[in-house]
């Protein structure tokens, strides 16, 4: 079965996307000055150390500096490629953690100068890995595609086990480097007393304490027995355990009282608005699902019981609270979507709303909907099109152009445009929502937008400008 070719973006659309990306980057720098400052300062310091070590011909240190610069890119990679929002506090700590471990710990020898340095970093590692463990399970818990809701206690146990597993794997790495590359990552410890049953004079299974008063190796007297890593390994795992327990309990409390408090959300990553990366090209949609895509356990993706909606701040950040549709929002906002569907002829698809609809019954409109709890605006847009028109449009064809903020109604609405060559005869209309459909020309669509006096002027201006400048009509 031949796959449908992806429609190419026009030159103007590519230009607008570049401008939008640049504006987003500038907005992020302006919105997060502390994070940007920390990132720039640390990179400058690492580059300076790299140049110095290169001049001193310390090539191993040059490798560590290069590795540090590469590791600094991990938070950005996670946010851009996996569409996961890494909180600023967590990102700053990760950057400082990498800098402290590689540059200060290894190159500046803080591991030797400050005995607590390694202990501090392993404690922080346990804390951070538990936060990531909480996030991985919480992402599934909040997804409408995942039918099971795991208890806060179970999530805390998973986070704890994940953190401890990472700690154990790191100790495996240290042991491997010491064994195969003759390094000393598992630092040695001087032992002055040995408790052992092997030296019990009566041969009983009862340990005796043997003070080590004299040890001579190769003619050199040592102050005691030199342990080759077991004390360091167990100490690292113990402090990792402490960090893991602390944040697992914090995460459990956070999930039990969803959105309450300000501490835990600073450390727990969450999926961004465009939750899943675009699906790979495949003939069957069920093949090779995304790694981030929860697998439905059974039945269609329907929300049982009353419709629940997430609450957001005015700038679109999730608060962690949910309400039933129709309840009061207080100072928070709910989210909605508008979808403009057009084809390669520059025509737009309108749908006639059911007479039973509360808003503009029996009128010609675009596809609209409310974002449900655990759902991203992009998912909502795709779901509404599928429910009302019976077609599944590919995620990569959706382009978000604007977010409409209705302060009085406490409503945020994301505006999407999607190109789709649809035949009216192939559509399956949802009778409760749609009475009929029709294609209109670009000029007719612009005229309709100008007549939307029930929407703000800026809405009509932005949407109209996009239609006029970015939607091409075939040459006559």
C-alpha positions as CSV (number, residue, x, y, z in Angstrom):
1,X,0.0,0.0,0.0
2,X,1.6,3.2,-1.1
3,X,2.0,5.8,1.6
4,X,0.8,9.3,1.1
5,X,3.6,11.8,0.6
6,X,4.1,14.4,3.2
7,X,3.2,17.8,1.9
8,X,6.2,20.2,1.7
9,X,6.2,23.5,3.5
10,X,6.2,26.6,1.4
11,X,9.1,29.0,1.5
12,X,7.0,31.5,3.5
13,X,6.0,28.8,6.0
14,X,9.6,27.8,6.5
15,X,10.5,31.5,7.0
16,X,7.8,31.9,9.6
17,X,8.9,28.8,11.4
18,X,12.5,30.1,11.6
19,X,11.2,33.4,12.9
20,X,9.1,31.6,15.5
21,X,12.0,29.4,16.6
22,X,14.2,32.5,17.1
23,X,11.4,34.3,19.0
24,X,11.0,31.2,21.2
25,X,14.7,31.1,22.0
26,X,14.8,34.8,22.8
27,X,11.7,34.4,25.0
28,X,13.2,31.5,26.8
29,X,16.4,33.5,27.6
30,X,14.3,36.4,28.8
31,X,12.0,34.2,30.8
32,X,14.9,32.2,32.5
33,X,17.8,34.6,33.0
34,X,19.3,32.6,35.9
35,X,19.4,29.4,33.9
36,X,20.9,31.1,30.9
37,X,23.5,32.8,33.0
38,X,24.5,29.6,34.8
39,X,24.7,27.8,31.4
40,X,26.9,30.4,29.8
41,X,29.2,30.9,32.8
42,X,29.8,27.1,33.2
43,X,30.5,26.7,29.5
44,X,33.0,29.6,29.5
45,X,34.8,28.1,32.6
46,X,35.0,24.6,31.0
47,X,36.3,26.0,27.7
48,X,38.9,28.0,29.7
49,X,40.1,24.9,31.5
50,X,40.1,22.9,28.3
51,X,42.4,25.5,26.6
52,X,44.7,25.5,29.7
53,X,44.9,21.7,29.9
54,X,45.6,21.5,26.1
55,X,48.5,24.0,26.6
56,X,49.8,21.8,29.4
57,X,49.4,18.7,27.2
58,X,47.1,17.0,29.8
59,X,45.1,15.2,27.1
60,X,43.0,13.1,29.6
61,X,41.8,16.4,31.2
62,X,41.0,17.7,27.7
63,X,38.9,14.7,27.1
64,X,37.0,15.3,30.4
65,X,36.4,18.9,29.4
66,X,35.0,17.8,26.0
67,X,32.8,15.2,27.8
68,X,31.5,17.9,30.2
69,X,30.5,20.2,27.3
70,X,28.7,17.2,25.7
71,X,26.9,16.3,28.9
72,X,25.8,20.0,29.3
73,X,23.6,19.4,26.2
74,X,21.6,16.6,27.8
75,X,18.8,18.8,29.3
76,X,18.4,20.7,26.0
77,X,18.3,17.4,24.1
78,X,15.6,16.0,26.5
79,X,13.5,19.1,26.1
80,X,13.8,19.5,22.3
81,X,13.9,15.9,21.1
82,X,11.8,14.1,23.8
83,X,9.5,17.0,24.4
84,X,10.0,16.8,28.2
85,X,10.1,20.0,30.2
86,X,13.0,19.9,32.6
87,X,12.3,22.4,35.5
88,X,14.8,25.2,35.8
89,X,15.9,24.3,39.3
90,X,16.5,20.7,38.2
91,X,18.4,21.8,35.1
92,X,20.7,24.2,37.1
93,X,21.5,21.4,39.6
94,X,22.3,19.0,36.8
95,X,24.6,21.4,35.2
96,X,26.3,22.2,38.5
97,X,26.5,18.5,39.3
98,X,28.3,17.7,36.0
99,X,30.7,20.6,36.5
100,X,31.4,19.6,40.1
101,X,32.0,16.0,39.2
102,X,34.2,16.4,36.1
103,X,36.0,19.8,36.4
104,X,36.2,20.4,40.1
105,X,36.3,16.7,41.2
106,X,38.6,15.2,38.6
107,X,40.7,18.0,37.2
108,X,40.9,20.3,40.2
109,X,41.2,17.2,42.5
110,X,38.5,18.2,44.9
111,X,37.9,14.5,45.5
112,X,41.3,14.5,47.3
113,X,41.2,18.0,48.8
114,X,37.7,17.7,50.3
115,X,36.9,14.2,51.6
116,X,33.2,15.0,51.6
117,X,33.1,15.9,47.9
118,X,32.4,12.5,46.6
119,X,29.9,11.8,49.3
120,X,28.0,15.0,48.5
121,X,27.8,14.2,44.8
122,X,26.5,10.6,45.4
123,X,23.8,11.9,47.8
124,X,22.7,14.4,45.1
125,X,22.8,11.7,42.5
126,X,20.4,9.6,44.6
127,X,18.1,12.6,45.0
128,X,18.1,13.5,41.3
129,X,17.6,9.9,40.0
130,X,14.6,9.5,42.3
131,X,13.1,12.6,40.8
132,X,13.6,11.2,37.3
133,X,12.1,7.9,38.4
134,X,9.0,9.7,39.8
135,X,8.7,11.6,36.5
136,X,8.8,8.5,34.3
137,X,5.9,6.8,36.1
138,X,4.0,10.1,36.7
139,X,4.0,10.7,32.9
140,X,2.2,7.4,32.4
141,X,-0.1,8.1,35.3
142,X,-1.2,11.4,33.8
143,X,-1.7,10.1,30.2
144,X,-5.2,9.3,29.0
145,X,-3.7,6.5,26.9
146,X,-2.7,4.6,30.1
147,X,-5.7,3.0,31.7
148,X,-4.1,2.1,35.1
149,X,-3.4,4.7,37.7
150,X,-0.6,3.6,40.0
151,X,-0.7,4.4,43.7
152,X,1.6,7.1,45.1
153,X,3.3,4.5,47.3
154,X,4.0,2.2,44.3
155,X,5.4,5.2,42.3
156,X,7.7,6.1,45.3
157,X,8.9,2.5,45.4
158,X,9.6,2.5,41.6
159,X,11.5,5.8,41.9
160,X,13.6,4.5,44.8
161,X,14.5,1.3,43.0
162,X,15.4,3.3,39.8
163,X,17.7,5.6,41.8
164,X,19.4,2.7,43.6
165,X,19.8,0.8,40.3
166,X,21.6,3.8,38.7
167,X,23.8,4.0,41.8
168,X,24.7,0.4,41.5
169,X,25.5,0.7,37.8
170,X,27.8,3.6,38.5
171,X,29.7,1.5,41.1
172,X,30.0,-1.2,38.4
173,X,31.4,1.4,36.1
174,X,34.0,2.6,38.7
175,X,35.0,-1.0,39.4
176,X,35.4,-1.7,35.7
177,X,37.6,1.4,35.2
178,X,39.8,0.4,38.1
179,X,40.1,-3.2,37.0
180,X,40.6,-2.8,33.2
181,X,42.2,0.6,33.0
182,X,44.3,0.7,36.2
183,X,42.5,3.7,37.6
184,X,41.4,4.5,41.2
185,X,37.8,5.6,41.0
186,X,36.9,3.5,44.0
187,X,39.0,5.4,46.5
188,X,41.1,3.4,49.0
189,X,40.6,3.5,52.8
190,X,43.1,2.9,55.5
191,X,41.8,0.3,58.0
192,X,43.4,0.1,61.5
193,X,41.2,-2.8,62.9
194,X,40.0,-6.0,61.3
195,X,37.0,-7.9,62.7
196,X,37.2,-11.5,61.6
197,X,36.3,-15.1,62.6
198,X,39.3,-16.5,60.6
199,X,41.7,-15.4,63.4
200,X,39.5,-16.6,66.3
201,X,42.1,-18.6,68.4
202,X,39.4,-21.1,69.4
203,X,38.2,-21.6,65.8
204,X,34.6,-20.5,66.7
205,X,32.2,-18.6,64.5
206,X,32.7,-15.5,66.6
207,X,34.6,-12.4,65.2
208,X,37.5,-11.1,67.1
209,X,39.0,-7.6,66.7
210,X,42.6,-7.5,65.6
211,X,44.3,-4.2,65.7
212,X,46.7,-3.6,62.8
213,X,49.9,-2.3,64.3
214,X,52.3,-3.0,61.6
215,X,52.1,-3.7,57.8
216,X,55.1,-3.9,55.6
217,X,54.8,-4.0,51.8
218,X,57.9,-4.2,49.6
219,X,60.0,-3.1,52.5
220,X,57.8,0.0,53.2
221,X,55.8,0.3,56.4
222,X,52.2,1.2,56.0
223,X,50.0,2.9,58.7
224,X,47.4,0.1,58.4
225,X,45.6,-2.2,56.0
226,X,44.8,-0.5,52.7
227,X,41.2,-1.4,51.7
228,X,40.9,-1.2,47.8
229,X,37.3,0.1,47.5
230,X,34.7,-1.7,49.4
231,X,34.3,1.0,52.1
232,X,34.1,3.7,49.4
233,X,31.5,1.6,47.4
234,X,29.3,0.9,50.4
235,X,29.5,4.5,51.6
236,X,28.5,5.7,48.1
237,X,25.5,3.3,48.0
238,X,24.4,4.3,51.5
239,X,24.4,8.1,50.7
240,X,22.7,7.3,47.4
241,X,20.1,5.4,49.5
242,X,19.5,8.5,51.7
243,X,19.0,10.8,48.7
244,X,16.7,8.2,47.0
245,X,14.5,7.8,50.1
246,X,14.2,11.5,50.7
247,X,12.9,12.4,47.2
248,X,10.8,9.2,46.9
249,X,8.9,10.4,50.0
250,X,8.7,13.9,48.6
251,X,7.4,12.6,45.3
252,X,4.8,10.4,47.0
253,X,3.4,13.3,48.9
254,X,3.4,15.4,45.7
255,X,1.3,12.8,43.9
256,X,-1.0,12.2,46.8
257,X,-1.8,16.0,46.9
258,X,-1.5,16.7,43.1
259,X,-0.1,20.2,42.6
260,X,0.1,21.2,46.2
261,X,3.3,22.7,47.3
262,X,6.1,24.3,45.3
263,X,9.1,22.2,46.1
264,X,8.6,18.9,44.2
265,X,7.5,20.4,40.9
266,X,10.9,22.2,40.7
267,X,12.6,18.7,40.4
268,X,10.1,16.6,38.5
269,X,10.2,16.7,34.6
270,X,6.9,16.6,32.7
271,X,5.9,16.1,29.2
272,X,5.6,19.3,27.1
273,X,2.6,20.4,25.2
274,X,3.6,18.4,22.1
275,X,3.8,15.3,24.2
276,X,5.1,12.7,21.7
277,X,7.6,13.0,18.9
278,X,6.2,12.6,15.4
279,X,5.5,8.9,14.6
280,X,7.9,7.2,12.2
281,X,6.7,6.5,8.7
282,X,5.2,3.0,8.7
283,X,2.4,1.3,6.9
284,X,0.6,0.1,10.0
285,X,0.1,2.7,12.8
286,X,0.3,0.0,15.4
287,X,3.9,-0.9,14.5
288,X,6.9,0.5,16.3
289,X,5.2,2.9,18.7
290,X,7.2,5.7,20.2
291,X,9.2,4.9,23.4
292,X,7.4,7.7,25.2
293,X,4.0,6.5,24.0
294,X,2.0,4.6,26.7
295,X,0.4,1.4,25.4
296,X,-3.3,1.3,25.9
297,X,-4.3,-1.8,27.9
298,X,-7.8,-2.2,26.4
299,X,-10.6,-0.5,24.6
300,X,-10.7,2.9,23.0
301,X,-9.1,6.0,24.5
302,X,-12.2,7.2,26.3
303,X,-12.4,8.9,29.7
304,X,-14.9,7.3,31.9
305,X,-17.2,9.3,34.2
306,X,-17.4,13.1,34.1
307,X,-15.0,15.0,31.9
308,X,-12.0,16.2,33.8
309,X,-9.9,19.2,32.7
310,X,-6.4,20.3,33.8
311,X,-5.9,23.8,35.1
312,X,-3.1,26.1,33.9
313,X,-1.6,29.4,34.9
314,X,-2.2,32.3,32.5
315,X,1.1,31.6,30.8
316,X,0.1,28.0,30.1
317,X,2.0,26.2,32.8
318,X,0.1,23.2,34.4
319,X,-0.9,23.7,38.0
320,X,-1.4,20.0,38.7
321,X,-5.1,20.7,39.6
322,X,-8.0,19.2,37.7
323,X,-11.7,20.2,37.7
324,X,-14.9,18.7,36.2
325,X,-16.0,20.5,33.1
326,X,-18.3,23.3,34.0
327,X,-16.9,23.9,37.5
328,X,-15.5,27.2,38.6
329,X,-11.8,27.8,37.7
330,X,-11.0,30.5,40.3
331,X,-7.8,32.2,39.1
332,X,-6.7,29.4,36.9
333,X,-7.3,28.7,33.2
334,X,-8.5,25.7,31.2
335,X,-7.3,24.8,27.7
336,X,-9.0,24.5,24.3
337,X,-8.1,24.0,20.7
338,X,-9.3,25.4,17.3
339,X,-8.3,23.5,14.2
340,X,-8.4,25.0,10.7
341,X,-8.3,22.2,8.0
342,X,-7.3,23.2,4.5
343,X,-6.3,21.2,1.4
344,X,-3.8,21.6,-1.5
345,X,-6.3,23.7,-3.4
346,X,-6.3,26.4,-0.7
347,X,-9.8,25.5,0.4
348,X,-11.0,25.3,4.0
349,X,-13.3,22.7,5.6
350,X,-16.1,24.1,7.6
351,X,-18.6,22.1,9.7
352,X,-22.1,22.9,10.6
353,X,-22.6,22.7,14.4
354,X,-25.4,20.7,15.8
355,X,-28.6,22.5,16.9
356,X,-28.1,21.1,20.4
357,X,-24.8,22.9,20.9
358,X,-24.7,25.7,23.5
359,X,-22.2,27.8,21.5
360,X,-23.3,28.9,18.0
361,X,-25.8,26.1,17.3
362,X,-26.5,25.4,13.6
363,X,-23.7,27.8,12.5
364,X,-20.7,27.1,10.2
365,X,-17.5,26.8,12.2
366,X,-14.1,25.1,12.4
367,X,-13.2,22.1,14.6
368,X,-13.1,23.0,18.2
369,X,-12.7,21.2,21.5
370,X,-11.6,21.2,25.2
371,X,-8.3,19.7,26.4
372,X,-9.1,16.9,28.8
373,X,-7.0,15.9,31.9
374,X,-3.7,14.4,31.0
375,X,-4.0,15.4,27.4
376,X,-1.9,17.9,25.5
377,X,-3.5,20.5,23.2
378,X,-2.0,18.7,20.2
379,X,-3.6,15.4,21.2
380,X,-6.8,17.2,21.8
381,X,-6.7,18.7,18.3
382,X,-6.1,15.3,16.8
383,X,-8.8,13.7,18.9
384,X,-11.5,16.3,18.1
385,X,-10.9,15.9,14.3
386,X,-11.1,12.1,14.6
387,X,-14.2,12.2,16.8
388,X,-16.1,14.8,14.8
389,X,-15.0,13.9,11.2
390,X,-13.9,10.3,11.5
391,X,-10.4,10.8,10.1
392,X,-7.0,10.4,11.8
393,X,-4.6,13.2,10.6
394,X,-0.8,12.8,11.1
395,X,0.7,14.7,14.0
396,X,3.5,16.2,11.9
397,X,1.0,18.0,9.7
398,X,-0.4,20.1,12.6
399,X,1.1,23.6,12.9
400,X,0.4,25.7,16.0
401,X,0.3,29.4,15.1
402,X,-1.1,31.2,18.1
403,X,-2.4,30.9,21.7
404,X,-5.6,32.9,22.4
405,X,-5.9,34.1,26.0
406,X,-9.4,34.9,27.2
407,X,-8.8,36.5,30.5
408,X,-12.5,37.0,31.5
409,X,-13.4,33.4,30.5
410,X,-10.2,32.0,32.0
411,X,-9.6,30.1,28.8
412,X,-6.5,29.4,26.8
413,X,-7.0,28.3,23.2
414,X,-4.3,26.9,20.9
415,X,-4.9,27.6,17.2
416,X,-3.7,24.8,14.8
417,X,-3.7,24.6,11.0
418,X,-3.5,21.2,9.3
419,X,-3.3,20.4,5.6
420,X,-5.5,17.4,4.6
421,X,-6.9,16.4,1.2
422,X,-10.2,15.0,2.3
423,X,-13.3,13.9,0.3
424,X,-16.6,14.7,1.9
425,X,-18.0,11.3,1.1
426,X,-15.2,9.6,3.2
427,X,-16.0,11.6,6.3
428,X,-17.9,10.0,9.2
429,X,-19.6,12.8,11.0
430,X,-20.4,12.8,14.7
431,X,-24.1,13.5,14.7
432,X,-24.2,14.9,18.2
433,X,-21.6,17.6,17.1
434,X,-21.7,18.0,13.3
435,X,-24.7,18.4,11.0
436,X,-22.7,18.8,7.7
437,X,-19.5,19.9,6.1
438,X,-18.5,22.0,3.1
439,X,-15.3,23.3,1.5
440,X,-15.0,27.1,1.1
441,X,-12.4,29.2,-0.8
442,X,-9.6,31.1,0.8
443,X,-11.5,34.4,0.2
444,X,-14.6,33.0,1.8
445,X,-12.6,31.8,4.8
446,X,-11.0,35.2,5.2
447,X,-14.4,36.8,5.1
448,X,-15.7,34.4,7.7
449,X,-12.8,35.2,10.0
450,X,-13.4,38.9,9.7
451,X,-17.1,38.3,10.8
452,X,-16.0,36.5,14.0
453,X,-16.9,39.4,16.2
454,X,-17.4,37.0,19.1
455,X,-13.6,36.6,19.1
456,X,-11.0,39.3,19.8
457,X,-9.5,41.5,17.2
458,X,-6.0,40.1,17.7
459,X,-7.4,36.6,17.1
460,X,-8.9,37.6,13.8
461,X,-5.8,39.5,12.8
462,X,-3.3,36.7,13.5
463,X,-5.5,33.9,12.0
464,X,-6.4,36.1,9.0
465,X,-2.8,37.0,8.4
466,X,-1.7,33.4,8.5
467,X,-4.5,32.4,6.0
468,X,-3.6,35.2,3.7
469,X,0.2,34.8,3.7
470,X,0.8,31.1,4.3
471,X,-2.0,29.2,2.6
472,X,-1.3,29.0,-1.1
473,X,-3.9,28.6,-3.8
474,X,-3.1,26.7,-7.0
475,X,-2.0,28.8,-10.0
476,X,-4.7,29.2,-12.6
